[in-house]
Amino acid sequence: MELRQLKYFVAVAEEANFTRAAERVHISQPGISAQIRQLEQDLGATLINRSGRTAAPTAVGEVALGHARAVLAAAQALREAVDEMNGLVRGRLVVGMVTACTVTPLFDALAAFRRAHPGVEISLVEDDSAVLVERVREGAVDLALIGAAGRPPQDLDGWPVISEPLVAAVPSDHPLAAREEITLTELCGEPVICLPPGTGVRAVLDRTAAEHGLCPAVALQASAPDAVIDLALRGLGVAVLSRSMVAGRTDLRALSLTGADLPAVLALVSAPAASPALRELLVHCRASFRLPAEDR
């Protein structure tokens, strides 16, 4: 019995098809069939029922499947433990980033990690925060930079990196430009331009308004803060963004938004069970974002 045979058996059982399983494990269809027959010979039992249209596990196969998965998981854990002790980190990491959010410390962390561990493949994906959170929960994404309302999701490990209030931004010739602040009630009487649902800023706006029994009149929405600003500069409404998104803009007037006390948070999140590669990446993230080493 070999580990690769157990891997092939699990693939066939999960795919219910020899051809799809062969593609999944990168072996020919006759090759995977021969290896599973050899496994069945070694165990003295038929594991896969080949008489139907699908390759379903037999009763014995169903029992063997759980043990095969446990053996493969134990073998992977052994490899990771040895690699960690030897200082060798390898594998693949998927890192998520909220759409149109350029955060230099994250890129610095990825670059430093790649220099230290060139054997690890890194994939970077963009999506809205709600989707990224679900993908972290599912295990499809290892680490994600997301926007959240108030704090990161409590069922994930979270490291807030930015926490700031929302502001209402208008061009200098707007009737509100002479003011220092605007109430949430007043804002809801204006056409609002903001980020779409699924983003941290929008979650803060919608949740805060709902808590006050209000509903913002969202006239336009765009996935990039610069696009929201550009629309506001054209007089199409009041932009609602976090303070840092409009910092340094001389063509905009940022008004404090009173009544909206919940901060917009930018945070790193990951599943609690971290692989050695992810733990190493988090070391570099803490250094880049200047987070305390023990902050969890």
C-alpha positions in Angstrom: 0.0 0.0 0.0 1.4 3.4 -1.0 0.3 7.0 -0.2 -0.2 7.8 -3.8 -2.7 4.9 -4.1 -4.7 6.3 -1.2 -4.6 9.7 -2.9 -5.9 8.2 -6.1 -8.6 6.2 -4.3 -9.8 9.4 -2.5 -9.9 11.3 -5.8 -12.0 8.6 -7.5 -14.4 8.4 -4.6 -14.9 12.2 -4.5 -15.1 12.6 -8.3 -17.2 9.5 -8.8 -15.4 9.1 -12.1 -12.0 7.6 -13.1 -11.4 10.1 -15.9 -12.0 13.2 -13.8 -10.0 11.8 -10.9 -7.1 11.1 -13.2 -7.2 14.7 -14.4 -7.3 15.9 -10.9 -4.2 14.0 -9.8 -2.4 14.4 -13.1 -2.1 10.8 -14.1 -3.5 8.8 -17.0 -6.9 7.1 -16.7 -5.4 3.6 -17.2 -2.7 4.4 -14.7 -5.1 5.4 -11.9 -7.3 2.3 -12.6 -4.2 0.1 -12.3 -3.1 1.7 -9.0 -6.5 1.3 -7.4 -6.7 -2.3 -8.5 -3.3 -2.9 -6.9 -4.6 -1.2 -3.7 -7.7 -3.4 -3.7 -5.4 -6.5 -4.2 -3.3 -5.4 -1.2 -6.4 -4.9 1.0 -8.2 -8.0 -0.3 -11.4 -6.1 -1.0 -13.2 -4.2 -3.8 -13.2 -0.4 -2.9 -14.9 1.0 -6.0 -18.0 -0.3 -7.7 -17.4 -0.1 -11.4 -20.7 -1.6 -12.6 -22.7 1.6 -12.6 -22.4 4.8 -14.6 -20.5 6.4 -11.7 -17.5 5.0 -9.8 -19.1 4.9 -6.4 -17.3 3.4 -3.3 -18.5 0.0 -2.1 -19.6 -0.5 1.5 -16.0 -1.5 2.3 -14.8 1.5 0.2 -16.9 3.9 2.3 -15.3 2.6 5.5 -11.8 2.7 3.9 -12.4 6.3 2.6 -12.3 7.9 6.0 -9.2 6.0 7.0 -7.5 6.9 3.7 -8.2 10.6 4.3 -6.9 10.4 7.8 -3.7 8.7 6.6 -3.1 11.4 3.9 -3.8 14.2 6.5 -1.4 12.6 8.9 1.3 12.3 6.2 0.8 16.0 5.3 1.0 17.0 8.9 4.3 15.0 9.3 5.8 16.7 6.2 4.8 20.1 7.5 6.2 19.4 11.0 9.5 18.3 9.5 9.6 21.2 7.1 8.9 23.6 9.9 11.7 22.1 12.1 14.1 22.3 9.1 13.1 25.9 8.4 11.8 24.8 5.0 8.4 26.3 4.1 6.8 25.2 0.8 3.4 24.8 -0.7 0.9 27.4 -1.9 -0.8 30.4 -0.4 -3.8 32.2 -1.7 -4.0 35.8 -0.5 -7.1 37.9 -1.0 -7.4 41.7 -1.2 -10.5 43.8 -1.3 -11.0 45.2 -4.8 -9.3 48.5 -5.7 -7.5 48.8 -2.3 -3.8 49.4 -2.7 -2.1 48.9 0.6 1.7 49.0 0.3 2.5 47.1 3.6 0.7 44.0 2.2 2.8 44.1 -0.9 5.9 44.6 1.2 5.0 41.6 3.3 4.5 39.4 0.2 7.8 40.5 -1.3 9.7 39.8 1.9 8.0 36.4 2.3 8.9 35.5 -1.3 12.5 36.4 -0.7 12.7 34.3 2.4 10.7 31.3 1.0 10.9 31.2 -2.8 9.5 27.6 -2.8 6.0 28.8 -1.8 3.7 29.7 -4.6 1.6 32.8 -3.9 -1.7 33.7 -5.7 -3.3 37.1 -5.2 -7.1 37.4 -5.8 -9.4 40.5 -5.6 -13.0 40.5 -4.5 -15.4 42.4 -2.2 -14.9 41.9 1.5 -18.0 39.8 2.1 -16.9 37.3 -0.6 -13.3 37.2 0.7 -14.5 36.5 4.3 -16.6 33.5 3.0 -13.6 32.2 1.0 -11.4 32.4 4.1 -14.0 30.4 6.1 -14.2 27.8 3.3 -10.4 27.5 3.2 -10.2 28.7 -0.4 -8.3 31.8 0.7 -5.6 31.6 3.4 -5.3 35.3 4.3 -7.3 38.3 3.2 -7.2 42.0 3.6 -10.8 43.1 4.0 -12.9 46.1 5.0 -15.3 45.6 8.0 -17.7 47.6 10.1 -16.3 48.1 13.6 -14.2 44.9 13.9 -13.2 41.8 11.9 -15.5 38.8 11.9 -15.2 37.1 15.3 -15.0 33.5 14.0 -11.7 34.3 12.2 -8.3 35.4 13.4 -8.2 39.1 12.8 -5.6 41.9 12.8 -7.1 45.4 12.4 -4.6 47.6 10.5 -6.6 50.7 10.0 -9.6 52.0 11.9 -11.1 55.4 11.0 -14.4 57.3 10.7 -16.5 57.9 7.6 -16.5 61.3 6.0 -18.8 63.0 3.5 -16.8 64.6 0.7 -18.0 67.3 -1.7 -16.3 69.5 -4.3 -15.3 73.1 -3.3 -18.3 74.7 -5.1 -20.9 72.4 -3.4 -23.4 74.1 -1.0 -22.1 72.0 1.8 -18.4 72.9 1.2 -18.4 75.7 3.7 -19.4 73.4 6.6 -17.2 71.4 8.9 -19.6 68.5 9.5 -22.9 67.0 8.4 -25.3 64.9 10.3 -26.3 61.4 9.2 -29.9 62.7 8.9 -28.8 65.5 6.6 -26.6 63.1 4.5 -29.6 60.8 3.9 -31.4 63.8 2.3 -28.6 64.1 -0.3 -27.8 61.9 -3.3 -25.0 59.6 -2.0 -22.1 58.2 -4.0 -20.4 55.3 -2.3 -18.7 51.9 -2.5 -20.9 48.8 -3.3 -22.4 46.3 -0.8 -19.8 43.9 0.4 -17.2 46.6 1.3 -16.4 47.8 4.8 -17.3 51.4 4.1 -20.7 50.5 2.8 -21.3 48.1 5.7 -20.6 50.9 8.1 -22.9 53.3 6.3 -25.8 50.9 5.9 -25.5 49.6 9.5 -25.2 53.0 11.1 -28.1 54.4 9.1 -30.3 51.4 9.9 -29.5 51.8 13.6 -31.0 55.4 13.4 -34.0 54.3 11.3 -32.5 56.0 8.2 -31.9 54.9 4.6 -29.3 56.7 2.5 -30.4 57.7 -1.0 -27.6 55.9 -2.9 -27.6 57.5 -6.3 -24.4 55.9 -7.7 -21.8 53.4 -6.5 -18.4 52.4 -7.8 -15.9 49.8 -6.6 -12.9 52.1 -6.6 -12.6 55.1 -4.1 -11.1 57.2 -6.9 -14.1 56.6 -9.1 -16.4 57.6 -6.2 -14.4 60.8 -5.8 -14.5 61.5 -9.6 -18.3 61.2 -9.6 -18.6 63.5 -6.7 -16.4 66.1 -8.3 -18.8 66.1 -11.3 -21.6 67.2 -9.0 -23.5 63.9 -9.0 -23.7 63.6 -5.2 -22.0 63.5 -1.9 -19.2 60.9 -1.7 -19.1 58.7 1.5 -15.6 57.2 2.1 -13.2 56.6 5.0 -11.1 59.5 6.0 -7.8 58.2 4.5 -9.4 57.7 1.1 -9.8 61.4 0.7 -6.7 62.5 2.6 -4.5 65.0 0.6 -7.2 65.9 -1.9 -7.2 69.6 -2.4 -10.2 69.4 -4.8 -12.5 68.0 -2.1 -13.9 69.2 1.2 -14.2 66.3 3.7 -16.9 66.9 6.3 -17.1 65.0 9.5 -20.2 62.7 9.6 -21.8 63.1 13.0 -23.9 60.3 14.3 -21.8 57.7 12.5 -19.6 56.5 15.3 -18.9 53.0 14.0 -15.4 53.0 12.4 -14.5 51.6 9.0 -11.9 48.9 9.7 -9.3 47.5 7.3 -8.1 44.2 8.6 -6.2 41.0 7.8 -8.2 37.9 8.5 -7.3 34.2 8.3 -8.8 30.9 9.5 -7.6 29.9 13.0 -5.8 26.7 11.8 -2.8 28.1 10.0 -0.3 26.2 7.9 3.4 26.7 8.5 3.6 28.8 5.3 0.7 31.0 6.5 2.3 31.5 9.9 5.5 32.6 8.3 3.6 35.0 6.0 1.9 36.5 9.1 5.3 37.2 10.7 6.1 39.4 7.7 2.7 41.0 7.7 3.1 41.9 11.4 6.4 43.5 10.6 5.1 45.4 7.5 2.0 46.7 9.3 3.9 47.2 12.6 1.5 45.0 14.5 2.6 43.5 17.9 4.0 40.0 17.5 1.6 38.6 19.9 -1.5 40.4 18.6 -4.1 37.8 17.6 
